[in-house]
Amino acid sequence: MYEFEFVKPATVGEAVAALAEEDAQALGGGQTLIPTLKQRLAMPSRLVSLSGITEMQGISDSGGVLTIGGAATHAAVAAGAASYPALAELASHIGDPAVRNRGTIGGSLANNDPAACYPAAALGSGATIVTNSREIEADDYFQGLFETALEEGEIITAVRFPVPEKANYQKFVQPASRFALVGVFVARFSDGVRVAVTGASEEGVFRWREAEAALRANFASDALDGLSVDAEGMIADLHGSKEYRAHLVAVMTKRAVAAAG
């Protein structure tokens, strides 16, 4: 590690002001940033902790929409998202207990790791990412590997999830990291179906629209028979080839539909 200033604001306004200073970096749960600092891959001169901002920690349900504060931990989501069981279940299997008790939903979405679980939930739910200055639809928010629509100094203050009629998340776990080798979130709403895939694509989380169209006509796993994603553009590494990940996308989608239905 190295020397830096640590600031813990009490309000969103104070956090925004602190982040306006040169070379400042927001700190959520620190599950990604702290290891990065230890490796000297990032060296901000000021860390602005968001963990003490009360207005960013609540979870509420109103009118079929679940609103989760950006500083809510994975453990808090697992315990407090009772109205959206698929999301609560997803949160309960992120990482290990230490990660779940420190990591935050806002931090995960801001980082947008290509194998993280929350991006699939947000995109699959058609969530709205609320920041200190605007609201961003999930379809516009995710823009590639570790890339989002967030501007410099912008903070995720909350995430609004429309609660679907049915939903499920299936994750093929990479056992060492507990990230998704492939994860698929399926959500059925009165006006359609959304299918979001994480862990598979070189472009990060994406919607499988061909599967969505098939499931709109018939929300059953056999509606996906014969469908597959193109292996080109899938991630290939020591854990699996492009073709293997493409195969897993279809398998995990079928499992999610069967579990949801």
C-alpha positions in Angstrom: 0.0 0.0 0.0 1.0 3.7 -0.1 0.0 6.9 1.6 -3.3 8.4 0.7 -6.0 10.6 2.3 -9.1 8.8 3.6 -12.4 10.7 3.7 -15.8 9.4 5.0 -18.6 11.8 4.1 -22.0 11.6 5.8 -24.1 12.7 2.8 -24.2 12.3 -1.0 -23.5 16.0 -1.4 -20.4 15.8 0.7 -19.2 12.7 -1.2 -19.7 14.4 -4.6 -17.7 17.4 -3.3 -14.9 15.2 -2.1 -14.7 13.3 -5.4 -14.4 16.6 -7.2 -10.9 17.0 -5.8 -8.0 16.0 -8.0 -7.1 12.3 -8.1 -10.0 11.2 -5.8 -11.5 7.7 -6.0 -14.8 6.5 -4.6 -14.6 3.5 -2.2 -17.6 1.2 -1.8 -17.0 -2.1 -0.1 -13.5 -2.2 -1.4 -13.7 -5.8 -2.7 -12.1 -4.8 -6.0 -10.4 -1.5 -5.2 -8.4 -2.6 -2.1 -6.7 -5.5 -4.0 -6.0 -3.1 -6.9 -4.4 -0.6 -4.5 -2.2 -3.4 -3.0 -0.9 -4.3 -6.4 -0.3 -0.6 -7.2 -2.6 -0.9 -10.3 -4.3 2.3 -9.0 -2.8 5.0 -6.9 -5.4 7.7 -6.0 -4.3 10.3 -3.5 -7.7 10.4 -1.8 -10.2 7.6 -1.1 -13.8 8.7 -0.5 -15.7 6.1 1.4 -19.4 5.8 0.7 -20.2 3.3 3.5 -21.2 5.9 6.0 -23.9 7.5 3.9 -27.2 6.5 5.5 -29.4 7.6 2.5 -27.6 5.1 0.3 -28.2 2.0 2.5 -31.9 1.4 2.6 -34.0 -1.2 0.8 -37.7 -0.5 0.1 -40.6 -1.9 -1.9 -43.3 0.3 -3.4 -45.7 -0.3 -6.3 -43.9 -3.3 -7.5 -40.5 -1.7 -7.6 -37.7 -2.7 -5.3 -35.3 0.2 -4.5 -31.9 -0.7 -3.1 -29.4 1.9 -1.9 -26.1 2.0 -3.7 -24.2 1.3 -0.4 -26.3 -1.7 0.5 -24.1 -4.8 1.0 -24.7 -8.1 -0.7 -25.7 -9.6 2.6 -28.3 -6.8 3.1 -29.8 -7.4 -0.3 -29.9 -11.2 0.5 -31.8 -10.4 3.7 -33.9 -7.5 2.6 -35.0 -8.2 -1.0 -37.8 -10.6 0.1 -40.2 -9.2 -2.5 -37.8 -10.2 -5.3 -36.7 -13.7 -4.3 -34.5 -14.3 -7.4 -32.4 -11.2 -6.6 -32.1 -12.1 -2.9 -31.0 -15.6 -3.9 -28.4 -14.2 -6.3 -27.0 -11.9 -3.6 -26.8 -14.7 -1.1 -24.3 -16.6 -3.4 -21.9 -13.8 -4.3 -18.4 -14.6 -3.2 -18.0 -15.8 0.4 -19.4 -14.3 3.7 -16.6 -11.8 4.0 -17.3 -10.5 0.5 -21.0 -10.4 1.1 -20.7 -8.4 4.3 -18.4 -5.8 2.7 -19.2 -5.6 -1.0 -21.9 -3.3 -2.2 -24.4 -3.4 -5.1 -23.3 0.1 -6.2 -19.7 -0.8 -6.2 -20.3 -4.0 -8.2 -22.4 -2.2 -10.8 -19.9 0.7 -11.0 -17.0 -1.7 -11.5 -19.0 -3.8 -14.1 -16.8 -6.8 -14.0 -17.6 -9.1 -17.0 -18.2 -12.0 -14.7 -20.1 -10.3 -11.9 -23.7 -11.3 -10.9 -25.4 -8.0 -10.4 -25.0 -6.7 -14.0 -27.0 -9.7 -15.1 -29.7 -9.0 -12.5 -29.9 -5.3 -13.4 -30.0 -5.9 -17.2 -32.3 -8.9 -16.9 -34.7 -6.9 -14.7 -34.7 -3.7 -16.8 -33.5 -1.9 -13.7 -32.8 1.8 -13.4 -29.5 2.9 -12.0 -30.0 6.1 -10.0 -27.0 8.5 -9.5 -26.5 11.8 -7.8 -27.3 13.6 -11.0 -29.6 11.4 -13.2 -31.3 8.1 -13.9 -29.9 5.6 -16.4 -31.8 2.6 -17.8 -29.8 -0.7 -17.6 -29.9 -1.0 -21.4 -27.9 2.2 -21.7 -25.8 1.8 -18.6 -23.6 -1.2 -19.5 -21.1 -0.4 -22.3 -18.5 -3.1 -22.4 -15.8 -4.7 -20.2 -15.5 -2.6 -17.0 -17.2 0.2 -19.0 -20.4 2.0 -17.9 -22.3 5.2 -18.6 -21.0 6.8 -15.4 -19.2 10.0 -15.7 -16.2 11.0 -13.5 -17.3 11.7 -10.0 -20.8 10.3 -10.5 -22.1 8.0 -7.7 -24.7 5.3 -7.8 -27.0 6.2 -5.0 -29.7 3.6 -5.7 -30.9 0.9 -8.0 -34.6 0.4 -8.8 -35.7 -3.1 -9.8 -39.1 -3.7 -11.3 -40.3 -6.9 -9.7 -41.2 -9.5 -12.4 -43.9 -12.2 -12.3 -41.3 -14.9 -12.4 -37.5 -14.8 -12.3 -34.4 -17.0 -11.7 -30.7 -16.7 -11.8 -28.4 -19.7 -12.6 -24.7 -19.4 -12.2 -22.0 -21.9 -13.2 -19.5 -21.0 -10.6 -15.7 -20.7 -11.1 -14.8 -22.4 -7.9 -11.7 -20.4 -7.0 -13.1 -16.9 -7.4 -16.9 -17.6 -7.0 -17.5 -15.4 -10.0 -19.7 -16.7 -12.8 -18.0 -18.7 -15.5 -21.4 -18.2 -17.0 -24.5 -16.7 -15.3 -28.0 -16.2 -16.8 -30.8 -14.1 -15.3 -34.2 -14.7 -16.7 -37.2 -12.5 -15.8 -40.8 -12.7 -17.1 -42.9 -9.6 -17.0 -46.5 -9.0 -18.1 -45.2 -7.4 -21.3 -42.3 -9.7 -22.1 -39.2 -11.6 -21.1 -35.7 -10.5 -20.5 -32.6 -12.8 -20.6 -29.2 -11.4 -19.4 -26.0 -13.2 -19.6 -22.8 -12.6 -17.6 -19.4 -14.2 -17.5 -19.5 -15.3 -21.2 -18.9 -12.5 -23.6 -15.8 -10.4 -24.4 -18.1 -7.4 -24.4 -19.4 -8.0 -20.9 -23.0 -8.6 -19.8 -25.5 -8.8 -22.7 -29.2 -9.7 -23.5 -29.9 -12.9 -25.4 -32.7 -11.5 -27.5 -33.3 -14.6 -29.6 -34.1 -16.5 -26.4 -36.3 -13.6 -25.2 -38.4 -13.8 -28.3 -38.8 -17.6 -28.0 -39.8 -17.3 -24.3 -42.3 -14.6 -25.0 -44.2 -17.0 -27.1 -43.8 -19.9 -24.7 -42.2 -19.5 -21.3 -40.8 -23.1 -21.0 -37.3 -24.5 -21.3 -38.2 -26.5 -24.4 -38.9 -23.3 -26.2 -35.2 -22.8 -26.3 -34.5 -26.2 -28.0 -32.3 -25.6 -31.0 -31.2 -22.1 -29.9 -27.6 -21.2 -29.3 -25.4 -18.1 -29.0 -22.5 -17.6 -31.4 -19.2 -18.8 -29.9 -17.5 -16.0 -31.7 -17.0 -13.2 -29.2 -17.2 -15.4 -26.2 -14.4 -15.4 -23.6 -11.8 -18.1 -23.9 -9.4 -18.8 -21.0 -8.0 -21.6 -19.0 -11.4 -22.3 -17.5 -13.2 -22.8 -20.7 -13.2 -22.3 -24.5 -15.5 -20.0 -26.5 -17.5 -23.0 -27.6 -17.8 -24.2 -24.0 -19.1 -20.9 -22.7 -21.6 -20.6 -25.6 -22.9 -24.1 -24.7 -23.2 -23.1 -21.1 -25.3 -20.0 -22.0 -28.0 -22.3 -23.5 -27.8 -24.8 -20.6 -28.0 -22.2 -17.8 -30.8 -20.3 -19.6 -32.9 -23.5 -19.7 -32.2 -24.2 -16.1 -33.2 -20.6 -15.1 -36.5 -20.9 -17.1 -37.3 -24.3 -15.5 -36.6 -23.0 -12.0 -38.6 -19.8 -12.5 -41.6 -21.5 -14.1 
